[in-house]
Amino acid sequence: MFADLSVPGRRPRVLHLTQPVDGGVARVVTDLVRAQLADGLDVTAICPDSALTGQLRQLGAQVRHWRASRSPGASLVGEVRELARLLDDVCPDLVHAHSAKAGLAGRLAVRGRIPTVFQPHAWSFEAVGGTTAALALRWERWAARWASRVVCVSDAERATGVRAGITGRWTVVPNGIDPEHFRPAPAAAVRARLAPLAGLPAQAPLAVCVGRLCRQKGQDVLLRAWSGVLRRVPDARLVLVGDGPDRDRLRAAAPGSVLFAGAVADASPWYQAADLVVLPSRWEGMALAPLEAMACGRPVVVTDVDGARESLPRSFAAPCVVPPEDPRALAETVGALLLDPTLRTSLGDRGRRHVLSLHDVRQTARAVADVYRDLLGTWPAGARACPHRTVIGDAEADRTTQRVEPSEHRESIHS
């Protein structure tokens, strides 16, 4: 696929940079690395030491450890300097930075001197408030000049960036999942194999929520709604799959009908075991959980926020989409679906067809390959040089490299 992009004497060298090493961002990085290695690229990943590093090495990628915290702070200057040294060592032809922290450090280290793809996976200024949100937005507007392409996972994510005054060259590439891995299976048989569900009656209505236990994912709203669900469906059970900073607080608020499965390497059995999958997010780029659940033939309930709503077929809006932070509406919708197996089956079948047609991970990989081909095929000769030990605060860029001025990348492109 990339034969026409080969740098003389070697394969194109792509570098994926990420700070999140779990959840949806890690999954997207893993899927892209797998596809790009199969396409013959020379792929390196830079990320904190974690289970993700082992997974990427098993796929055949080179991996470099980057000591970086999840949020910006006093350590940022040192993190950017360390990243600049790693980039010097790898000397990539293209950098693909994933999520806010990698987008911040990566663009500071490279400063537009080689093709740089920034993929927000939900905007940083949506995750915070007050002065912090204003600073995050100001940074995103400024740093857009150092992104050769901004890749959004949904039209809604792109529209949010445009409304916020971020200028850049945009491409929308919806998230994809592997429909051969996430596939339907009999719920009863799967439940029998999941130890946390031991003793659960085979016919007990089961709702599952998969995601990092944090404010973004809204599990606290789901727990506030759960008493309303139990009033309609007294034998219902809820499983929260994942880990995160809100774990202890959520556990303290959960009734006995709620189980905590913790972090899992593969969430597919939990989708297959569920009667219904719930994602009560406060914001999203485009969550993988609804796509994975639908691929497993399970209906989903999501909140009416950018990136979650867009992952569902339009016909799902009435039975499956509720206002964010509205426990009463969430309880009514979850309870009604748990009591209606015929509707659940219909929604599950339609959801599977929707994912197969629009969200196959192979389609996602091809779309990202088109972005790379465009950038590597048109970048000026000599511009794909090493960052040459960029140091944050340096006033001068390396005079031996060429740079495409930001004004050349201001048009908006929706691929």
Sequence and secondary structure as in RCSB ss.txt:
>XXXX:A:sequence
MFADLSVPGRRPRVLHLTQPVDGGVARVVTDLVRAQLADGLDVTAICPDSALTGQLRQLGAQVRHWRASRSPGAS
LVGEVRELARLLDDVCPDLVHAHSAKAGLAGRLAVRGRIPTVFQPHAWSFEAVGGTTAALALRWERWAARWASRV
VCVSDAERATGVRAGITGRWTVVPNGIDPEHFRPAPAAAVRARLAPLAGLPAQAPLAVCVGRLCRQKGQDVLLRA
WSGVLRRVPDARLVLVGDGPDRDRLRAAAPGSVLFAGAVADASPWYQAADLVVLPSRWEGMALAPLEAMACGRPV
VVTDVDGARESLPRSFAAPCVVPPEDPRALAETVGALLLDPTLRTSLGDRGRRHVLSLHDVRQTARAVADVYRDL
LGTWPAGARACPHRTVIGDAEADRTTQRVEPSEHRESIHS
>XXXX:A:secstr
  GGG  TTS  EEEEEES  SHHHHHHHHHHHHHHHHTT EEEEEE SSHHHHHHHHHT EEEE    SS STT
HHHHHHHHHHHHHHH  SEEEEEHHHHHHHHHHHHTTSS EEEE SS GGGS  HHHHHHHHHHHHHHGGG SEE
EESSHHHHHHHHHTT  S EEE    B TTTS    HHHHHHH GGGTT  TT  EEEEES SSGGGTHHHHHHH
HHHHHHH TT EEEEE   TTHHHHHHH  TTEEEEE  S  HHHHHH SEEEE  S  S  HHHHHHHHTT  E
EEESSTTTGGGS GGGHHHHEE TT HHHHHHHHHHHHT HHHHHHHHHHHHHHHHHH BHHHHHHHHHHHHHHH
HHHS TT S    S  TT SS  TTS    GGGG S    
